[in-house]
Amino acid sequence: MNPVSRRALSLLASVGFALSIVASASAQSIPDKEINRDLVRRALLDTCVYAEAAKEGAKKEKVVDGCQCASFKAMKPVTNEEVTKISSERAIPDELYRATTEAYGTCVR
Protein backbone atom coordinates (compact mmCIF):
# COMPACT_ATOMS: atom_id res chain seq x y z
CA MET A 1 0.00 0.00 0.00
CA ASN A 2 1.47 3.36 -0.95
CA PRO A 3 1.72 6.29 1.51
CA VAL A 4 -1.17 8.20 -0.12
CA SER A 5 -3.51 5.22 0.28
CA ARG A 6 -2.52 4.83 3.93
CA ARG A 7 -3.21 8.51 4.60
CA ALA A 8 -6.56 8.30 2.81
CA LEU A 9 -7.49 5.19 4.79
CA SER A 10 -6.40 6.87 8.03
CA LEU A 11 -8.42 9.98 7.19
CA LEU A 12 -11.52 7.90 6.42
CA ALA A 13 -11.14 6.03 9.70
CA SER A 14 -10.84 9.32 11.61
CA VAL A 15 -13.92 10.76 9.93
CA GLY A 16 -15.87 7.58 10.68
CA PHE A 17 -14.81 7.69 14.31
CA ALA A 18 -15.81 11.37 14.60
CA LEU A 19 -19.22 10.64 13.06
CA SER A 20 -19.81 7.78 15.49
CA ILE A 21 -19.04 10.10 18.43
CA VAL A 22 -21.48 12.72 17.13
CA ALA A 23 -24.17 10.08 16.59
CA SER A 24 -23.59 8.72 20.09
CA ALA A 25 -23.88 12.17 21.65
CA SER A 26 -27.14 12.92 19.88
CA ALA A 27 -28.59 9.56 20.90
CA GLN A 28 -28.09 10.45 24.57
CA SER A 29 -30.58 13.31 24.44
CA ILE A 30 -33.48 11.12 25.52
CA PRO A 31 -36.63 13.06 26.44
CA ASP A 32 -37.58 13.25 30.12
CA LYS A 33 -40.16 10.79 31.41
CA GLU A 34 -43.55 12.03 32.45
CA ILE A 35 -43.57 12.25 36.23
CA ASN A 36 -46.51 10.39 37.69
CA ARG A 37 -47.52 8.90 41.01
CA ASP A 38 -45.75 5.58 40.39
CA LEU A 39 -42.51 7.24 39.31
CA VAL A 40 -42.46 9.29 42.53
CA ARG A 41 -43.13 6.14 44.57
CA ARG A 42 -40.29 4.31 42.81
CA ALA A 43 -37.91 7.21 43.51
CA LEU A 44 -38.84 6.99 47.19
CA LEU A 45 -38.35 3.21 47.05
CA ASP A 46 -34.88 3.55 45.51
CA THR A 47 -33.78 6.15 48.04
CA CYS A 48 -35.10 4.02 50.89
CA VAL A 49 -33.30 0.90 49.67
CA TYR A 50 -29.97 2.72 49.35
CA ALA A 51 -30.31 4.37 52.76
CA GLU A 52 -31.48 1.29 54.66
CA ALA A 53 -29.05 -1.15 53.02
CA ALA A 54 -26.15 1.16 53.92
CA LYS A 55 -26.97 1.03 57.63
CA GLU A 56 -24.83 -1.28 59.70
CA GLY A 57 -26.72 -4.34 60.85
CA ALA A 58 -29.46 -3.94 58.25
CA LYS A 59 -31.38 -7.09 57.42
CA LYS A 60 -30.55 -6.87 53.73
CA GLU A 61 -33.00 -9.62 52.79
CA LYS A 62 -35.85 -7.52 54.20
CA VAL A 63 -34.82 -4.07 52.94
CA VAL A 64 -36.53 -4.18 49.52
CA ASP A 65 -39.82 -5.52 50.87
CA GLY A 66 -39.77 -3.04 53.75
CA CYS A 67 -39.02 -0.13 51.43
CA GLN A 68 -41.78 -1.16 49.03
CA CYS A 69 -44.22 -1.15 51.91
CA ALA A 70 -42.87 2.20 53.16
CA SER A 71 -43.04 3.89 49.76
CA PHE A 72 -46.67 2.81 49.31
CA LYS A 73 -47.55 4.09 52.79
CA ALA A 74 -45.78 7.41 52.17
CA MET A 75 -47.62 7.92 48.87
CA LYS A 76 -51.07 6.99 50.18
CA PRO A 77 -52.00 10.49 51.44
CA VAL A 78 -50.39 12.31 48.48
CA THR A 79 -52.94 14.08 46.28
CA ASN A 80 -52.88 14.36 42.50
CA GLU A 81 -52.25 18.10 42.92
CA GLU A 82 -49.09 17.33 44.91
CA VAL A 83 -47.90 14.94 42.18
CA THR A 84 -48.52 17.68 39.61
CA LYS A 85 -46.47 20.10 41.73
CA ILE A 86 -43.65 17.54 41.96
CA SER A 87 -43.82 17.16 38.18
CA SER A 88 -43.59 20.90 37.54
CA GLU A 89 -40.83 21.50 40.12
CA ARG A 90 -39.00 18.27 39.17
CA ALA A 91 -38.22 17.68 42.86
CA ILE A 92 -39.65 15.39 45.53
CA PRO A 93 -40.34 17.22 48.82
CA ASP A 94 -38.25 16.25 51.84
CA GLU A 95 -41.48 15.47 53.72
CA LEU A 96 -42.07 12.46 51.46
CA TYR A 97 -38.58 11.14 52.11
CA ARG A 98 -39.15 11.57 55.86
CA ALA A 99 -42.56 9.85 55.61
CA THR A 100 -40.93 6.92 53.82
CA THR A 101 -38.25 6.63 56.51
CA GLU A 102 -40.88 6.73 59.27
CA ALA A 103 -43.07 4.19 57.50
CA TYR A 104 -40.11 1.84 57.07
CA GLY A 105 -40.03 1.28 60.81
CA THR A 106 -43.62 0.03 60.75
CA CYS A 107 -43.02 -2.21 57.74
CA VAL A 108 -39.94 -4.12 58.95
CA ARG A 109 -39.97 -6.14 62.13
C-alpha positions in Angstrom: 0.0 0.0 0.0 1.5 3.4 -0.9 1.7 6.3 1.5 -1.2 8.2 -0.1 -3.5 5.2 0.3 -2.5 4.8 3.9 -3.2 8.5 4.6 -6.6 8.3 2.8 -7.5 5.2 4.8 -6.4 6.9 8.0 -8.4 10.0 7.2 -11.5 7.9 6.4 -11.1 6.0 9.7 -10.8 9.3 11.6 -13.9 10.8 9.9 -15.9 7.6 10.7 -14.8 7.7 14.3 -15.8 11.4 14.6 -19.2 10.6 13.1 -19.8 7.8 15.5 -19.0 10.1 18.4 -21.5 12.7 17.1 -24.2 10.1 16.6 -23.6 8.7 20.1 -23.9 12.2 21.7 -27.1 12.9 19.9 -28.6 9.6 20.9 -28.1 10.5 24.6 -30.6 13.3 24.4 -33.5 11.1 25.5 -36.6 13.1 26.4 -37.6 13.2 30.1 -40.2 10.8 31.4 -43.5 12.0 32.5 -43.6 12.3 36.2 -46.5 10.4 37.7 -47.5 8.9 41.0 -45.8 5.6 40.4 -42.5 7.2 39.3 -42.5 9.3 42.5 -43.1 6.1 44.6 -40.3 4.3 42.8 -37.9 7.2 43.5 -38.8 7.0 47.2 -38.4 3.2 47.0 -34.9 3.6 45.5 -33.8 6.1 48.0 -35.1 4.0 50.9 -33.3 0.9 49.7 -30.0 2.7 49.4 -30.3 4.4 52.8 -31.5 1.3 54.7 -29.0 -1.1 53.0 -26.2 1.2 53.9 -27.0 1.0 57.6 -24.8 -1.3 59.7 -26.7 -4.3 60.9 -29.5 -3.9 58.3 -31.4 -7.1 57.4 -30.6 -6.9 53.7 -33.0 -9.6 52.8 -35.9 -7.5 54.2 -34.8 -4.1 52.9 -36.5 -4.2 49.5 -39.8 -5.5 50.9 -39.8 -3.0 53.7 -39.0 -0.1 51.4 -41.8 -1.2 49.0 -44.2 -1.1 51.9 -42.9 2.2 53.2 -43.0 3.9 49.8 -46.7 2.8 49.3 -47.5 4.1 52.8 -45.8 7.4 52.2 -47.6 7.9 48.9 -51.1 7.0 50.2 -52.0 10.5 51.4 -50.4 12.3 48.5 -52.9 14.1 46.3 -52.9 14.4 42.5 -52.2 18.1 42.9 -49.1 17.3 44.9 -47.9 14.9 42.2 -48.5 17.7 39.6 -46.5 20.1 41.7 -43.7 17.5 42.0 -43.8 17.2 38.2 -43.6 20.9 37.5 -40.8 21.5 40.1 -39.0 18.3 39.2 -38.2 17.7 42.9 -39.6 15.4 45.5 -40.3 17.2 48.8 -38.2 16.3 51.8 -41.5 15.5 53.7 -42.1 12.5 51.5 -38.6 11.1 52.1 -39.1 11.6 55.9 -42.6 9.9 55.6 -40.9 6.9 53.8 -38.3 6.6 56.5 -40.9 6.7 59.3 -43.1 4.2 57.5 -40.1 1.8 57.1 -40.0 1.3 60.8 -43.6 0.0 60.8 -43.0 -2.2 57.7 -39.9 -4.1 58.9 -40.0 -6.1 62.1 
